[in-house]
């Protein structure tokens, strides 16, 4: 089974992307994890480690897919 981690910071763009992501995800094939970096600040380092540069972003089996630029991770760190 594949894994997919959806990173976001809670902004309207991120929340909308999260809903689209969850609605289209086939949970029989992909195990999802939602990480709200505004609330789970300890996960920012994990996001950076796998290559996330901005949010919202999805990491599927280790490959980062950036979605509609919402905020850089540098901005999220400041927030």
Backbone torsions as a table, in degrees:
resi	resn	phi	psi	omega
1	UNK	NA	138.6	177.9
2	UNK	-79.1	158.6	173.9
3	UNK	-117.1	147.2	177.8
4	UNK	-138.9	121.1	177.7
5	UNK	-109.2	122.7	178.9
6	UNK	-102.3	114.4	179.2
7	UNK	-99.9	134.0	174.8
8	UNK	-152.7	173.3	-176.9
9	UNK	-121.4	9.1	174.8
10	UNK	91.3	-1.1	179.2
11	UNK	-70.6	164.0	-178.9
12	UNK	-57.0	-39.4	178.1
13	UNK	-61.4	-43.5	-178.3
14	UNK	-66.3	-44.1	-178.3
15	UNK	-64.4	-42.2	177.4
16	UNK	-63.1	-43.9	178.8
17	UNK	-62.8	-38.2	177.9
18	UNK	-60.4	-44.9	-179.4
19	UNK	-63.8	-42.5	177.1
20	UNK	-62.1	-46.2	179.1
21	UNK	-56.0	-51.1	-177.9
22	UNK	-67.0	-35.1	-179.8
23	UNK	-68.2	-31.1	-175.8
24	UNK	-100.4	-4.6	-177.3
25	UNK	-76.2	133.4	174.2
26	UNK	-93.3	100.1	-175.1
27	UNK	-69.7	-5.3	173.3
28	UNK	-78.7	-20.4	-177.4
29	UNK	-111.0	-25.6	-173.1
30	UNK	-132.9	130.3	175.5
31	UNK	-93.3	112.7	-175.6
32	UNK	-88.8	152.1	169.4
33	UNK	-138.0	131.7	177.4
34	UNK	-106.0	126.4	179.7
35	UNK	-121.8	111.8	177.1
36	UNK	-91.9	102.3	-174.0
37	UNK	-68.1	-21.3	175.2
38	UNK	-69.2	-30.5	-179.9
39	UNK	-100.1	-25.4	-178.2
40	UNK	-117.2	62.8	-173.5
41	UNK	-59.1	-26.5	179.3
42	UNK	-66.1	-15.8	-179.6
43	UNK	-88.6	-5.2	179.4
44	UNK	-58.9	-42.9	179.5
45	UNK	-61.6	-38.5	177.7
46	UNK	-63.1	-43.0	179.7
47	UNK	-62.0	-44.7	178.3
48	UNK	-62.1	-41.3	-177.1
49	UNK	-59.9	-36.0	-179.0
50	UNK	-89.1	-4.0	174.4
51	UNK	106.5	9.7	177.3
52	UNK	-70.2	127.7	-179.6
53	UNK	-108.2	-27.1	-179.9
54	UNK	-151.7	163.4	177.5
55	UNK	-121.2	149.9	4.5
56	UNK	-76.2	150.6	177.8
57	UNK	-148.8	149.7	176.0
58	UNK	-119.9	134.8	174.8
59	UNK	-114.0	111.2	-179.2
60	UNK	-110.3	118.1	-179.5
61	UNK	47.7	42.2	175.6
62	UNK	86.5	-2.6	-180.0
63	UNK	-104.3	128.0	-177.0
64	UNK	-88.7	133.2	173.9
65	UNK	-123.3	110.9	178.2
66	UNK	-83.9	138.7	-176.2
67	UNK	-119.3	129.8	169.3
68	UNK	28.5	89.8	-174.6
69	UNK	-40.9	115.9	177.9
70	UNK	-106.1	-51.8	179.3
71	UNK	-159.0	144.3	175.4
72	UNK	-74.5	158.5	176.7
73	UNK	-64.7	-29.6	176.9
74	UNK	-62.2	-41.2	176.8
75	UNK	-65.8	-39.0	179.7
76	UNK	-64.3	-38.8	178.2
77	UNK	-60.8	-37.4	-179.0
78	UNK	-71.6	-32.0	-172.3
79	UNK	-68.2	NA	NA
